[in-house]
C-alpha cells in the first residue's frame, strides 16, 4: 500500500474519535477571517485525490462558510406570497460558495476543487485547491 492510503486511514480514525486537539483547532479557526491561505492541506490524502500537487503553482485556502439555511431578506412594499419564507436552502452546496469566496480573494488562480474539513456549531470549513492561471 502507498503512504497516502495510510494517511487517509489515520485521518479517518482520528476524525471519528474527535479528540480534544481537534476541538481546539476548530475554536482557533472560528477566530480567524473567512478566507485564510494555509501552508499545507489539512487532509493531504483527500487533497491529492482532488488534484493537489506540492508545487509552487498550487495553493490551499481554508474557507469558512455559514452552516444551515440562508436567511432571506424581508420583502418591501406589501406582502409577496412567494417570498414569505424566512429561511430556505441555498440550492447549491456550501463547497460551491467556498470556491467562489476563494476565487474572489485570489483572482489570478483557478479553483481546482474543494473538500470539507470540519464544522462547529455555526460554521463549516472547506479547503479549496487553487492552481496558478499562468501554469
VMD Tcl script that draws the C-alpha trace (Angstrom):
set ca {
  {0.00 0.00 0.00}
  {1.11 3.56 -0.67}
  {1.76 6.10 2.04}
  {-1.33 8.15 1.27}
  {-3.62 5.20 1.93}
  {-2.22 5.01 5.47}
  {-2.52 8.78 5.88}
  {-6.15 8.60 4.75}
  {-6.96 5.78 7.20}
  {-5.23 7.64 10.04}
  {-7.14 10.83 9.29}
  {-10.49 8.96 9.21}
  {-9.76 7.20 12.51}
  {-8.69 10.42 14.23}
  {-11.71 12.33 12.96}
  {-14.16 9.67 14.18}
  {-12.86 9.91 17.75}
  {-12.87 13.77 17.66}
  {-10.06 14.32 20.15}
  {-9.59 17.44 22.25}
  {-6.98 18.98 19.92}
  {-9.47 18.87 17.04}
  {-11.98 20.91 19.09}
  {-9.27 23.42 19.95}
  {-8.32 23.67 16.28}
  {-11.94 24.45 15.33}
  {-12.08 27.13 18.03}
  {-8.93 28.72 16.63}
  {-10.36 28.60 13.09}
  {-13.52 30.33 14.30}
  {-11.49 33.37 15.38}
  {-9.71 33.73 12.02}
  {-11.04 35.50 8.95}
  {-13.28 33.69 6.46}
  {-10.58 33.11 3.81}
  {-7.12 32.05 5.00}
  {-4.19 30.74 2.97}
  {-2.61 27.70 4.61}
  {0.85 26.25 4.06}
  {-0.18 22.59 3.77}
  {-3.52 20.83 3.25}
  {-5.29 19.67 6.39}
  {-6.13 16.32 4.78}
  {-3.29 15.60 2.33}
  {-4.78 12.32 1.10}
  {-8.03 13.95 0.06}
  {-6.22 16.93 -1.46}
  {-4.10 14.63 -3.62}
  {-7.19 12.74 -4.77}
  {-8.71 16.03 -5.94}
  {-5.66 17.17 -7.90}
  {-3.34 18.93 -5.44}
  {0.41 18.72 -6.01}
  {3.06 20.12 -3.70}
  {4.49 22.69 -6.11}
  {4.56 26.47 -6.27}
  {1.68 26.52 -8.80}
  {-0.79 25.15 -6.24}
  {-2.06 26.88 -3.11}
  {-4.55 25.75 -0.48}
  {-7.12 28.09 1.04}
  {-9.26 27.40 4.13}
  {-12.70 28.99 3.77}
  {-15.30 29.46 6.49}
  {-18.95 29.33 5.37}
  {-22.11 29.54 7.46}
  {-23.97 26.38 8.37}
  {-27.63 25.75 7.75}
  {-30.17 27.52 5.63}
  {-29.93 31.01 4.14}
  {-31.97 33.78 5.73}
  {-33.94 35.75 3.15}
  {-34.40 39.49 3.14}
  {-37.87 40.63 4.15}
  {-40.00 41.81 1.21}
  {-40.60 45.53 0.73}
  {-43.85 47.20 -0.32}
  {-46.50 44.83 0.91}
  {-47.00 41.11 1.07}
  {-45.26 38.95 -1.53}
  {-46.57 35.38 -1.17}
  {-43.63 33.81 -2.99}
  {-41.15 35.43 -0.58}
  {-42.94 34.64 2.65}
  {-40.44 32.04 3.86}
  {-37.87 33.29 6.34}
  {-35.17 30.70 5.64}
  {-34.55 28.42 2.70}
  {-31.92 26.12 1.27}
  {-29.38 27.90 -0.93}
  {-29.85 25.47 -3.84}
  {-26.11 24.89 -4.21}
  {-23.66 23.05 -1.98}
  {-21.71 25.11 0.54}
  {-18.48 23.93 -1.09}
  {-19.52 25.89 -4.20}
  {-19.86 29.06 -2.11}
  {-16.45 28.37 -0.54}
  {-14.93 28.03 -4.00}
  {-16.45 31.34 -5.07}
  {-15.11 33.12 -1.96}
  {-11.61 31.81 -2.58}
  {-11.78 32.73 -6.26}
  {-12.78 36.32 -5.42}
  {-9.89 36.68 -2.98}
  {-7.31 35.15 -5.36}
  {-8.34 36.18 -8.91}
  {-5.04 35.06 -10.52}
  {-5.71 31.46 -9.50}
  {-8.22 28.96 -10.86}
  {-10.19 26.77 -8.44}
  {-9.50 23.08 -8.96}
  {-11.68 21.58 -6.24}
  {-12.88 21.94 -2.64}
  {-13.38 19.48 0.18}
  {-14.93 19.57 3.65}
  {-12.55 19.63 6.62}
  {-14.78 20.28 9.63}
  {-17.70 22.07 11.20}
  {-18.66 23.57 14.52}
  {-21.96 24.94 15.78}
  {-22.25 27.84 13.36}
  {-19.69 27.36 10.56}
  {-18.45 24.81 8.07}
  {-14.83 24.78 6.91}
  {-13.64 23.82 3.46}
  {-10.24 23.71 1.86}
  {-10.12 24.97 -1.71}
  {-7.30 23.92 -4.03}
  {-6.24 26.70 -6.39}
  {-3.85 26.49 -9.33}
  {-1.99 29.40 -10.92}
  {-3.55 30.51 -14.20}
  {-0.10 31.07 -15.73}
  {0.96 27.43 -15.22}
}
mol new
graphics top color blue
foreach p $ca { graphics top sphere $p radius 0.5 }
foreach p [lrange $ca 0 end-1] q [lrange $ca 1 end] { graphics top cylinder $p $q radius 0.2 }
display resetview
